Amino acid sequence: MQYVCDAPNRCTWFRMETEGEALLESEAMRHAVEKHFRRAQEAVRVTYRPTSQAFIERDIGLNSHLQRNMPMFLTLRDSAGAALATAMLPPNGKMPEESEGGPFRIIIVGPENADPYVQHADAIAALGKHFDLDLPRAHCFPYRS
């Protein structure tokens, strides 16, 4: 996982970089982020065009291509490492322009897809500030209360 930013109450946001990390998040949070991570990764993987056809060099740029073009999957962790919330933000944390395939649906959920804003609104606000994104509950939490 890659450090993203600190949040109040000794919490930290991290970016999931691998399918294994997404699987661990799914298990810890009892939701399906791993499925969405895999689908997003595969959708971006098919857009990769290698710069070399040599077998050993073919996938050298694949990981950076995935990092640049895949939605960002993030986890909020407390100081003991417990998972508290999961977020899916647009690639690079920037909303795409309408001409680039926007709008992007930001999703933020808690354990078992519960509302994370109840306990972690300040941490979600810190994430929004870090990426200069507005992350209101009405637009980011996909389920009705």
C-alpha positions as CSV (number, residue, x, y, z in Angstrom):
1,M,0.0,0.0,0.0
2,Q,1.1,3.5,-0.7
3,Y,0.7,6.3,1.9
4,V,-1.7,9.1,0.7
5,C,-2.4,11.4,3.6
6,D,-3.0,11.7,7.3
7,A,-6.5,12.1,8.8
8,P,-7.8,13.2,12.2
9,N,-7.8,10.9,15.2
10,R,-4.5,9.2,14.2
11,C,-5.9,7.7,11.0
12,T,-4.3,7.5,7.6
13,W,-5.4,7.0,4.1
14,F,-3.5,4.5,1.9
15,R,-3.8,3.6,-1.8
16,M,-4.2,-0.1,-2.6
17,E,-1.8,-1.0,-5.4
18,T,-2.4,-4.7,-5.9
19,E,-5.2,-7.2,-6.2
20,G,-3.9,-8.9,-3.1
21,E,-4.3,-5.7,-1.1
22,A,-7.8,-5.2,-2.5
23,L,-8.6,-8.8,-1.5
24,L,-7.4,-8.1,2.1
25,E,-9.6,-5.0,2.2
26,S,-12.6,-6.9,1.0
27,E,-12.1,-9.5,3.7
28,A,-11.5,-6.9,6.5
29,M,-14.4,-4.7,5.4
30,R,-16.8,-7.5,4.3
31,H,-17.6,-5.9,1.0
32,A,-16.6,-6.4,-2.7
33,V,-13.9,-3.8,-3.4
34,E,-11.6,-6.6,-4.7
35,K,-14.1,-7.4,-7.4
36,H,-14.3,-3.7,-8.5
37,F,-10.5,-3.4,-8.3
38,R,-10.0,-6.4,-10.6
39,R,-12.6,-5.1,-13.1
40,A,-11.0,-1.7,-13.2
41,Q,-7.6,-3.1,-13.5
42,E,-8.6,-5.4,-16.4
43,A,-10.4,-2.5,-18.2
44,V,-7.2,-0.4,-18.0
45,R,-4.9,-3.3,-18.8
46,V,-6.4,-3.8,-22.2
47,T,-5.7,-0.2,-23.1
48,Y,-1.9,-0.7,-22.5
49,R,0.3,-0.5,-25.6
50,P,3.8,-1.8,-25.0
51,T,6.7,0.3,-26.4
52,S,8.6,-2.9,-27.2
53,Q,7.6,-6.3,-28.6
54,A,10.5,-8.1,-27.0
55,F,9.0,-10.5,-24.4
56,I,11.3,-9.4,-21.6
57,E,10.6,-5.7,-22.1
58,R,6.9,-5.9,-23.1
59,D,5.3,-5.1,-19.7
60,I,7.9,-2.7,-18.3
61,G,5.5,0.3,-18.4
62,L,2.4,-1.7,-17.5
63,N,2.4,-0.8,-13.7
64,S,2.8,2.9,-14.3
65,H,0.1,2.8,-17.0
66,L,-2.3,1.1,-14.4
67,Q,-1.4,3.7,-11.7
68,R,-2.1,6.6,-14.1
69,N,-5.3,5.3,-15.6
70,M,-7.1,3.2,-13.0
71,P,-9.4,4.6,-10.4
72,M,-7.7,5.0,-7.1
73,F,-8.8,2.5,-4.5
74,L,-8.1,3.8,-0.9
75,T,-8.4,2.5,2.6
76,L,-8.7,4.5,5.8
77,R,-6.8,2.8,8.6
78,D,-6.5,3.6,12.3
79,S,-3.2,3.7,14.2
80,A,-3.4,-0.1,14.8
81,G,-4.0,-0.8,11.1
82,A,-7.7,-1.6,11.3
83,A,-9.7,-0.9,8.2
84,L,-12.3,1.8,8.7
85,A,-13.5,3.0,5.3
86,T,-12.9,2.3,1.6
87,A,-12.9,4.9,-1.2
88,M,-12.8,4.8,-4.9
89,L,-11.6,8.1,-6.5
90,P,-11.0,9.0,-10.1
91,P,-7.5,8.3,-11.6
92,N,-4.8,10.4,-10.0
93,G,-7.5,11.9,-7.7
94,K,-8.6,14.3,-10.4
95,M,-12.2,14.4,-11.9
96,P,-12.1,13.9,-15.6
97,E,-13.3,16.5,-18.0
98,E,-16.6,15.7,-19.8
99,S,-14.6,15.2,-23.0
100,E,-12.4,12.6,-21.2
101,G,-15.3,10.3,-20.2
102,G,-16.6,12.1,-17.1
103,P,-18.5,12.2,-14.9
104,F,-16.8,9.7,-12.5
105,R,-18.8,8.2,-9.6
106,I,-16.8,8.5,-6.4
107,I,-17.8,5.9,-3.9
108,I,-17.0,5.8,-0.1
109,V,-18.2,3.0,2.1
110,G,-17.6,1.6,5.6
111,P,-17.6,-2.0,6.8
112,E,-20.3,-4.1,5.1
113,N,-21.1,-1.1,2.9
114,A,-22.3,0.9,5.9
115,D,-22.3,4.7,6.0
116,P,-18.7,5.8,6.9
117,Y,-19.7,9.5,7.3
118,V,-21.2,8.8,10.7
119,Q,-17.9,8.1,12.3
120,H,-15.3,9.3,9.8
121,A,-16.6,12.5,8.1
122,D,-13.6,14.4,9.3
123,A,-11.2,11.8,7.7
124,I,-13.2,11.9,4.5
125,A,-12.9,15.7,4.5
126,A,-9.2,15.3,4.9
127,L,-9.0,13.1,1.9
128,G,-11.1,15.5,-0.1
129,K,-8.8,18.4,0.9
130,H,-5.7,16.4,-0.1
131,F,-7.0,15.8,-3.6
132,D,-9.0,19.1,-3.8
133,L,-12.2,17.1,-4.3
134,D,-15.7,17.7,-2.8
135,L,-16.7,14.5,-1.2
136,P,-20.3,15.0,0.1
137,R,-22.1,12.1,1.6
138,A,-25.1,12.6,-0.8
139,H,-22.8,12.0,-3.8
140,C,-20.3,9.5,-2.5
141,F,-22.2,7.1,-0.3
142,P,-24.2,4.9,-2.8
143,Y,-26.8,3.5,-0.4
144,R,-29.8,5.1,1.2
145,S,-29.9,5.3,5.0
